[in-house]
Structures are given as C-alpha cells and as structure tokens.
Amino acid sequence: MAVPKRKKSRSTTRSGRARWKATVPDLVPIKVDGGTRLVPRRLIRHFHS
C-alpha cells in the first residue's frame, strides 16, 4: 500500500477535496419496449441486447 512520505497540511487536503467534482453522465435517448428512455452512453449496448 502507498504511504505518504510526509504529512499533508489541512489546507492542502481540503482544497483538493473541494476541487473534485463528479461529471454528469452523457444521457442519450433510446427506444426500449416502445418507449423512449434516457440512458448513459456507455450502457446503450446493455439495453439493445
């Protein structure tokens, strides 16, 4: 397991957490069972098979 060589300051730790943001998935409309649904682009193959 990776272990830091020296202690990170509280401000460094907290500013790194504050910058991190989750990205919104790219939703694509597809037809499933006669209805249109918004599905993330990476899951399209799952719904068509």
PDB file of N, CA, C, O and CB in Angstrom:
ATOM      1  N   MET A   1       0.839  -1.187   0.000  1.00  0.00           N
ATOM      2  CA  MET A   1       0.000   0.000   0.000  1.00  0.00           C
ATOM      3  C   MET A   1       0.884   1.251   0.000  1.00  0.00           C
ATOM      4  O   MET A   1       1.924   1.293   0.658  1.00  0.00           O
ATOM      5  CB  MET A   1      -0.954  -0.002   1.223  1.00  0.00           C
ATOM      6  N   ALA A   2       0.450   2.267  -0.751  1.00  0.00           N
ATOM      7  CA  ALA A   2       1.227   3.502  -0.831  1.00  0.00           C
ATOM      8  C   ALA A   2       1.085   4.305   0.459  1.00  0.00           C
ATOM      9  O   ALA A   2      -0.017   4.474   0.982  1.00  0.00           O
ATOM     10  CB  ALA A   2       0.779   4.346  -2.039  1.00  0.00           C
ATOM     11  N   VAL A   3       2.201   4.790   0.955  1.00  0.00           N
ATOM     12  CA  VAL A   3       2.214   5.574   2.189  1.00  0.00           C
ATOM     13  C   VAL A   3       2.897   6.901   1.897  1.00  0.00           C
ATOM     14  O   VAL A   3       3.987   6.912   1.325  1.00  0.00           O
ATOM     15  CB  VAL A   3       2.939   4.808   3.350  1.00  0.00           C
ATOM     16  N   PRO A   4       2.277   8.041   2.282  1.00  0.00           N
ATOM     17  CA  PRO A   4       2.911   9.335   2.010  1.00  0.00           C
ATOM     18  C   PRO A   4       4.208   9.508   2.805  1.00  0.00           C
ATOM     19  O   PRO A   4       4.311   9.069   3.951  1.00  0.00           O
ATOM     20  CB  PRO A   4       1.943  10.477   2.341  1.00  0.00           C
ATOM     21  N   LYS A   5       5.204  10.161   2.172  1.00  0.00           N
ATOM     22  CA  LYS A   5       6.483  10.368   2.848  1.00  0.00           C
ATOM     23  C   LYS A   5       6.387  11.427   3.924  1.00  0.00           C
ATOM     24  O   LYS A   5       7.099  11.359   4.926  1.00  0.00           O
ATOM     25  CB  LYS A   5       7.548  10.752   1.850  1.00  0.00           C
ATOM     26  N   ARG A   6       5.514  12.409   3.731  1.00  0.00           N
ATOM     27  CA  ARG A   6       5.371  13.458   4.733  1.00  0.00           C
ATOM     28  C   ARG A   6       3.922  13.885   4.861  1.00  0.00           C
ATOM     29  O   ARG A   6       3.102  13.626   3.980  1.00  0.00           O
ATOM     30  CB  ARG A   6       6.245  14.658   4.383  1.00  0.00           C
ATOM     31  N   LYS A   7       3.622  14.537   5.959  1.00  0.00           N
ATOM     32  CA  LYS A   7       2.245  14.922   6.275  1.00  0.00           C
ATOM     33  C   LYS A   7       1.763  16.037   5.342  1.00  0.00           C
ATOM     34  O   LYS A   7       2.491  16.993   5.074  1.00  0.00           O
ATOM     35  CB  LYS A   7       2.138  15.375   7.745  1.00  0.00           C
ATOM     36  N   LYS A   8       0.537  15.903   4.857  1.00  0.00           N
ATOM     37  CA  LYS A   8      -0.082  16.966   4.063  1.00  0.00           C
ATOM     38  C   LYS A   8      -0.774  17.932   5.002  1.00  0.00           C
ATOM     39  O   LYS A   8      -1.398  17.520   5.979  1.00  0.00           O
ATOM     40  CB  LYS A   8      -1.088  16.388   3.024  1.00  0.00           C
ATOM     41  N   SER A   9      -0.664  19.212   4.709  1.00  0.00           N
ATOM     42  CA  SER A   9      -1.326  20.200   5.560  1.00  0.00           C
ATOM     43  C   SER A   9      -2.842  20.106   5.407  1.00  0.00           C
ATOM     44  O   SER A   9      -3.346  19.583   4.413  1.00  0.00           O
ATOM     45  CB  SER A   9      -0.841  21.624   5.216  1.00  0.00           C
ATOM     46  N   ARG A  10      -3.542  20.607   6.382  1.00  0.00           N
ATOM     47  CA  ARG A  10      -5.004  20.561   6.356  1.00  0.00           C
ATOM     48  C   ARG A  10      -5.549  21.345   5.159  1.00  0.00           C
ATOM     49  O   ARG A  10      -6.506  20.908   4.520  1.00  0.00           O
ATOM     50  CB  ARG A  10      -5.584  21.121   7.670  1.00  0.00           C
ATOM     51  N   SER A  11      -4.948  22.498   4.852  1.00  0.00           N
ATOM     52  CA  SER A  11      -5.450  23.311   3.735  1.00  0.00           C
ATOM     53  C   SER A  11      -5.248  22.604   2.399  1.00  0.00           C
ATOM     54  O   SER A  11      -6.101  22.697   1.516  1.00  0.00           O
ATOM     55  CB  SER A  11      -4.751  24.677   3.710  1.00  0.00           C
ATOM     56  N   THR A  12      -4.133  21.901   2.244  1.00  0.00           N
ATOM     57  CA  THR A  12      -3.881  21.158   1.005  1.00  0.00           C
ATOM     58  C   THR A  12      -4.900  20.034   0.827  1.00  0.00           C
ATOM     59  O   THR A  12      -5.426  19.825  -0.266  1.00  0.00           O
ATOM     60  CB  THR A  12      -2.453  20.582   1.003  1.00  0.00           C
ATOM     61  N   THR A  13      -5.167  19.322   1.909  1.00  0.00           N
ATOM     62  CA  THR A  13      -6.110  18.217   1.863  1.00  0.00           C
ATOM     63  C   THR A  13      -7.509  18.712   1.510  1.00  0.00           C
ATOM     64  O   THR A  13      -8.185  18.143   0.653  1.00  0.00           O
ATOM     65  CB  THR A  13      -6.130  17.478   3.202  1.00  0.00           C
ATOM     66  N   ARG A  14      -7.929  19.775   2.179  1.00  0.00           N
ATOM     67  CA  ARG A  14      -9.292  20.254   1.985  1.00  0.00           C
ATOM     68  C   ARG A  14      -9.477  20.934   0.637  1.00  0.00           C
ATOM     69  O   ARG A  14     -10.553  20.832   0.048  1.00  0.00           O
ATOM     70  CB  ARG A  14      -9.666  21.208   3.092  1.00  0.00           C
ATOM     71  N   SER A  15      -8.463  21.624   0.132  1.00  0.00           N
ATOM     72  CA  SER A  15      -8.614  22.280  -1.165  1.00  0.00           C
ATOM     73  C   SER A  15      -8.682  21.233  -2.279  1.00  0.00           C
ATOM     74  O   SER A  15      -9.376  21.430  -3.276  1.00  0.00           O
ATOM     75  CB  SER A  15      -7.447  23.265  -1.418  1.00  0.00           C
ATOM     76  N   GLY A  16      -7.969  20.134  -2.111  1.00  0.00           N
ATOM     77  CA  GLY A  16      -8.050  19.054  -3.104  1.00  0.00           C
ATOM     78  C   GLY A  16      -9.424  18.429  -3.129  1.00  0.00           C
ATOM     79  O   GLY A  16      -9.942  18.110  -4.199  1.00  0.00           O
ATOM     80  N   ARG A  17     -10.024  18.249  -1.962  1.00  0.00           N
ATOM     81  CA  ARG A  17     -11.383  17.690  -1.897  1.00  0.00           C
ATOM     82  C   ARG A  17     -12.391  18.643  -2.501  1.00  0.00           C
ATOM     83  O   ARG A  17     -13.335  18.206  -3.159  1.00  0.00           O
ATOM     84  CB  ARG A  17     -11.771  17.374  -0.451  1.00  0.00           C
ATOM     85  N   ALA A  18     -12.211  19.939  -2.290  1.00  0.00           N
ATOM     86  CA  ALA A  18     -13.174  20.927  -2.775  1.00  0.00           C
ATOM     87  C   ALA A  18     -13.151  21.026  -4.302  1.00  0.00           C
ATOM     88  O   ALA A  18     -14.181  21.297  -4.918  1.00  0.00           O
ATOM     89  CB  ALA A  18     -12.882  22.298  -2.157  1.00  0.00           C
ATOM     90  N   ARG A  19     -11.984  20.807  -4.915  1.00  0.00           N
ATOM     91  CA  ARG A  19     -11.874  20.910  -6.379  1.00  0.00           C
ATOM     92  C   ARG A  19     -12.508  19.735  -7.097  1.00  0.00           C
ATOM     93  O   ARG A  19     -12.940  19.870  -8.242  1.00  0.00           O
ATOM     94  CB  ARG A  19     -10.424  21.015  -6.784  1.00  0.00           C
ATOM     95  N   TRP A  20     -12.571  18.569  -6.432  1.00  0.00           N
ATOM     96  CA  TRP A  20     -13.053  17.368  -7.102  1.00  0.00           C
ATOM     97  C   TRP A  20     -14.542  17.470  -7.363  1.00  0.00           C
ATOM     98  O   TRP A  20     -15.308  17.823  -6.466  1.00  0.00           O
ATOM     99  CB  TRP A  20     -12.744  16.123  -6.270  1.00  0.00           C
ATOM    100  N   LYS A  21     -14.965  17.162  -8.596  1.00  0.00           N
ATOM    101  CA  LYS A  21     -16.380  17.199  -8.939  1.00  0.00           C
ATOM    102  C   LYS A  21     -16.709  15.965  -9.767  1.00  0.00           C
ATOM    103  O   LYS A  21     -15.922  15.550 -10.618  1.00  0.00           O
ATOM    104  CB  LYS A  21     -16.742  18.504  -9.711  1.00  0.00           C
ATOM    105  N   ALA A  22     -17.867  15.388  -9.514  1.00  0.00           N
ATOM    106  CA  ALA A  22     -18.337  14.274 -10.337  1.00  0.00           C
ATOM    107  C   ALA A  22     -18.910  14.844 -11.632  1.00  0.00           C
ATOM    108  O   ALA A  22     -19.549  15.896 -11.625  1.00  0.00           O
ATOM    109  CB  ALA A  22     -19.408  13.413  -9.575  1.00  0.00           C
ATOM    110  N   THR A  23     -18.679  14.145 -12.739  1.00  0.00           N
ATOM    111  CA  THR A  23     -19.200  14.618 -14.022  1.00  0.00           C
ATOM    112  C   THR A  23     -20.569  14.007 -14.276  1.00  0.00           C
ATOM    113  O   THR A  23     -20.829  12.862 -13.906  1.00  0.00           O
ATOM    114  CB  THR A  23     -18.228  14.270 -15.175  1.00  0.00           C
ATOM    115  N   VAL A  24     -21.435  14.777 -14.906  1.00  0.00           N
ATOM    116  CA  VAL A  24     -22.776  14.310 -15.229  1.00  0.00           C
ATOM    117  C   VAL A  24     -22.671  13.317 -16.387  1.00  0.00           C
ATOM    118  O   VAL A  24     -21.997  13.609 -17.375  1.00  0.00           O
ATOM    119  CB  VAL A  24     -23.723  15.506 -15.591  1.00  0.00           C
ATOM    120  N   PRO A  25     -23.329  12.132 -16.292  1.00  0.00           N
ATOM    121  CA  PRO A  25     -23.235  11.166 -17.381  1.00  0.00           C
ATOM    122  C   PRO A  25     -23.896  11.699 -18.649  1.00  0.00           C
ATOM    123  O   PRO A  25     -24.893  12.419 -18.588  1.00  0.00           O
ATOM    124  CB  PRO A  25     -23.876   9.841 -16.970  1.00  0.00           C
ATOM    125  N   ASP A  26     -23.332  11.339 -19.788  1.00  0.00           N
ATOM    126  CA  ASP A  26     -23.839  11.756 -21.089  1.00  0.00           C
ATOM    127  C   ASP A  26     -25.063  10.906 -21.419  1.00  0.00           C
ATOM    128  O   ASP A  26     -24.919   9.750 -21.817  1.00  0.00           O
ATOM    129  CB  ASP A  26     -22.740  11.624 -22.198  1.00  0.00           C
ATOM    130  N   LEU A  27     -26.280  11.468 -21.258  1.00  0.00           N
ATOM    131  CA  LEU A  27     -27.508  10.709 -21.464  1.00  0.00           C
ATOM    132  C   LEU A  27     -27.952  10.771 -22.920  1.00  0.00           C
ATOM    133  O   LEU A  27     -27.931  11.832 -23.544  1.00  0.00           O
ATOM    134  CB  LEU A  27     -28.617  11.231 -20.553  1.00  0.00           C
ATOM    135  N   VAL A  28     -28.354   9.621 -23.450  1.00  0.00           N
ATOM    136  CA  VAL A  28     -28.766   9.510 -24.844  1.00  0.00           C
ATOM    137  C   VAL A  28     -30.164   8.895 -24.883  1.00  0.00           C
ATOM    138  O   VAL A  28     -30.405   7.887 -24.219  1.00  0.00           O
ATOM    139  CB  VAL A  28     -27.747   8.654 -25.672  1.00  0.00           C
ATOM    140  N   PRO A  29     -31.094   9.481 -25.651  1.00  0.00           N
ATOM    141  CA  PRO A  29     -32.424   8.886 -25.741  1.00  0.00           C
ATOM    142  C   PRO A  29     -32.416   7.637 -26.628  1.00  0.00           C
ATOM    143  O   PRO A  29     -31.933   7.691 -27.759  1.00  0.00           O
ATOM    144  CB  PRO A  29     -33.426   9.911 -26.285  1.00  0.00           C
ATOM    145  N   ILE A  30     -32.946   6.510 -26.127  1.00  0.00           N
ATOM    146  CA  ILE A  30     -33.076   5.294 -26.931  1.00  0.00           C
ATOM    147  C   ILE A  30     -34.467   4.716 -26.711  1.00  0.00           C
ATOM    148  O   ILE A  30     -35.127   5.019 -25.718  1.00  0.00           O
ATOM    149  CB  ILE A  30     -31.972   4.248 -26.565  1.00  0.00           C
ATOM    150  N   LYS A  31     -34.906   3.877 -27.651  1.00  0.00           N
ATOM    151  CA  LYS A  31     -36.227   3.258 -27.532  1.00  0.00           C
ATOM    152  C   LYS A  31     -36.101   1.897 -26.867  1.00  0.00           C
ATOM    153  O   LYS A  31     -35.350   1.038 -27.328  1.00  0.00           O
ATOM    154  CB  LYS A  31     -36.900   3.120 -28.917  1.00  0.00           C
ATOM    155  N   VAL A  32     -36.845   1.705 -25.773  1.00  0.00           N
ATOM    156  CA  VAL A  32     -36.863   0.439 -25.056  1.00  0.00           C
ATOM    157  C   VAL A  32     -38.324   0.049 -24.873  1.00  0.00           C
ATOM    158  O   VAL A  32     -39.093   0.786 -24.257  1.00  0.00           O
ATOM    159  CB  VAL A  32     -36.110   0.538 -23.674  1.00  0.00           C
ATOM    160  N   ASP A  33     -38.705  -1.100 -25.405  1.00  0.00           N
ATOM    161  CA  ASP A  33     -40.076  -1.606 -25.291  1.00  0.00           C
ATOM    162  C   ASP A  33     -41.112  -0.577 -25.727  1.00  0.00           C
ATOM    163  O   ASP A  33     -42.129  -0.393 -25.058  1.00  0.00           O
ATOM    164  CB  ASP A  33     -40.355  -2.034 -23.863  1.00  0.00           C
ATOM    165  N   GLY A  34     -40.856   0.088 -26.837  1.00  0.00           N
ATOM    166  CA  GLY A  34     -41.820   1.043 -27.379  1.00  0.00           C
ATOM    167  C   GLY A  34     -41.780   2.420 -26.752  1.00  0.00           C
ATOM    168  O   GLY A  34     -42.448   3.326 -27.251  1.00  0.00           O
ATOM    169  N   GLY A  35     -41.032   2.619 -25.689  1.00  0.00           N
ATOM    170  CA  GLY A  35     -40.928   3.924 -25.038  1.00  0.00           C
ATOM    171  C   GLY A  35     -39.518   4.475 -25.150  1.00  0.00           C
ATOM    172  O   GLY A  35     -38.558   3.725 -25.324  1.00  0.00           O
ATOM    173  N   THR A  36     -39.403   5.778 -25.050  1.00  0.00           N
ATOM    174  CA  THR A  36     -38.087   6.418 -25.124  1.00  0.00           C
ATOM    175  C   THR A  36     -37.558   6.639 -23.715  1.00  0.00           C
ATOM    176  O   THR A  36     -38.264   7.153 -22.847  1.00  0.00           O
ATOM    177  CB  THR A  36     -38.160   7.766 -25.899  1.00  0.00           C
ATOM    178  N   ARG A  37     -36.307   6.243 -23.499  1.00  0.00           N
ATOM    179  CA  ARG A  37     -35.669   6.418 -22.194  1.00  0.00           C
ATOM    180  C   ARG A  37     -34.315   7.073 -22.368  1.00  0.00           C
ATOM    181  O   ARG A  37     -33.655   6.895 -23.391  1.00  0.00           O
ATOM    182  CB  ARG A  37     -35.523   5.069 -21.463  1.00  0.00           C
ATOM    183  N   LEU A  38     -33.902   7.839 -21.354  1.00  0.00           N
ATOM    184  CA  LEU A  38     -32.567   8.436 -21.348  1.00  0.00           C
ATOM    185  C   LEU A  38     -31.622   7.483 -20.634  1.00  0.00           C
ATOM    186  O   LEU A  38     -31.844   7.119 -19.479  1.00  0.00           O
ATOM    187  CB  LEU A  38     -32.572   9.843 -20.661  1.00  0.00           C
ATOM    188  N   VAL A  39     -30.562   7.082 -21.334  1.00  0.00           N
ATOM    189  CA  VAL A  39     -29.628   6.083 -20.822  1.00  0.00           C
ATOM    190  C   VAL A  39     -28.212   6.625 -20.998  1.00  0.00           C
ATOM    191  O   VAL A  39     -27.924   7.257 -22.015  1.00  0.00           O
ATOM    192  CB  VAL A  39     -29.804   4.704 -21.554  1.00  0.00           C
ATOM    193  N   PRO A  40     -27.319   6.394 -20.031  1.00  0.00           N
ATOM    194  CA  PRO A  40     -25.920   6.793 -20.232  1.00  0.00           C
ATOM    195  C   PRO A  40     -25.337   6.118 -21.471  1.00  0.00           C
ATOM    196  O   PRO A  40     -25.641   4.960 -21.757  1.00  0.00           O
ATOM    197  CB  PRO A  40     -25.074   6.444 -18.990  1.00  0.00           C
ATOM    198  N   ARG A  41     -24.500   6.849 -22.201  1.00  0.00           N
ATOM    199  CA  ARG A  41     -23.976   6.358 -23.478  1.00  0.00           C
ATOM    200  C   ARG A  41     -23.248   5.029 -23.335  1.00  0.00           C
ATOM    201  O   ARG A  41     -23.309   4.194 -24.238  1.00  0.00           O
ATOM    202  CB  ARG A  41     -23.042   7.383 -24.082  1.00  0.00           C
ATOM    203  N   ARG A  42     -22.561   4.819 -22.214  1.00  0.00           N
ATOM    204  CA  ARG A  42     -21.794   3.577 -22.080  1.00  0.00           C
ATOM    205  C   ARG A  42     -22.676   2.359 -21.795  1.00  0.00           C
ATOM    206  O   ARG A  42     -22.186   1.230 -21.823  1.00  0.00           O
ATOM    207  CB  ARG A  42     -20.771   3.726 -20.975  1.00  0.00           C
ATOM    208  N   LEU A  43     -23.979   2.569 -21.519  1.00  0.00           N
ATOM    209  CA  LEU A  43     -24.879   1.447 -21.237  1.00  0.00           C
ATOM    210  C   LEU A  43     -25.820   1.128 -22.405  1.00  0.00           C
ATOM    211  O   LEU A  43     -26.705   0.285 -22.264  1.00  0.00           O
ATOM    212  CB  LEU A  43     -25.698   1.749 -19.997  1.00  0.00           C
ATOM    213  N   ILE A  44     -25.643   1.784 -23.546  1.00  0.00           N
ATOM    214  CA  ILE A  44     -26.530   1.550 -24.688  1.00  0.00           C
ATOM    215  C   ILE A  44     -26.520   0.091 -25.110  1.00  0.00           C
ATOM    216  O   ILE A  44     -27.576  -0.485 -25.372  1.00  0.00           O
ATOM    217  CB  ILE A  44     -26.125   2.432 -25.866  1.00  0.00           C
ATOM    218  N   ARG A  45     -25.334  -0.520 -25.179  1.00  0.00           N
ATOM    219  CA  ARG A  45     -25.230  -1.928 -25.621  1.00  0.00           C
ATOM    220  C   ARG A  45     -26.004  -2.853 -24.691  1.00  0.00           C
ATOM    221  O   ARG A  45     -26.568  -3.848 -25.145  1.00  0.00           O
ATOM    222  CB  ARG A  45     -23.750  -2.370 -25.683  1.00  0.00           C
ATOM    223  N   HIS A  46     -26.041  -2.548 -23.425  1.00  0.00           N
ATOM    224  CA  HIS A  46     -26.751  -3.378 -22.450  1.00  0.00           C
ATOM    225  C   HIS A  46     -28.255  -3.417 -22.748  1.00  0.00           C
ATOM    226  O   HIS A  46     -28.889  -4.463 -22.611  1.00  0.00           O
ATOM    227  CB  HIS A  46     -26.506  -2.851 -21.024  1.00  0.00           C
ATOM    228  N   PHE A  47     -28.821  -2.279 -23.154  1.00  0.00           N
ATOM    229  CA  PHE A  47     -30.254  -2.219 -23.398  1.00  0.00           C
ATOM    230  C   PHE A  47     -30.658  -2.808 -24.751  1.00  0.00           C
ATOM    231  O   PHE A  47     -31.785  -3.276 -24.909  1.00  0.00           O
ATOM    232  CB  PHE A  47     -30.720  -0.792 -23.310  1.00  0.00           C
ATOM    233  N   HIS A  48     -29.742  -2.787 -25.732  1.00  0.00           N
ATOM    234  CA  HIS A  48     -30.085  -3.289 -27.069  1.00  0.00           C
ATOM    235  C   HIS A  48     -29.957  -4.790 -27.202  1.00  0.00           C
ATOM    236  O   HIS A  48     -30.548  -5.367 -28.115  1.00  0.00           O
ATOM    237  CB  HIS A  48     -29.218  -2.636 -28.094  1.00  0.00           C
ATOM    238  N   SER A  49     -29.214  -5.445 -26.333  1.00  0.00           N
ATOM    239  CA  SER A  49     -29.016  -6.878 -26.496  1.00  0.00           C
ATOM    240  C   SER A  49     -30.085  -7.704 -25.810  1.00  0.00           C
ATOM    241  O   SER A  49     -30.045  -8.933 -25.864  1.00  0.00           O
ATOM    242  CB  SER A  49     -27.674  -7.267 -25.971  1.00  0.00           C
TER     243      SER A  49
END
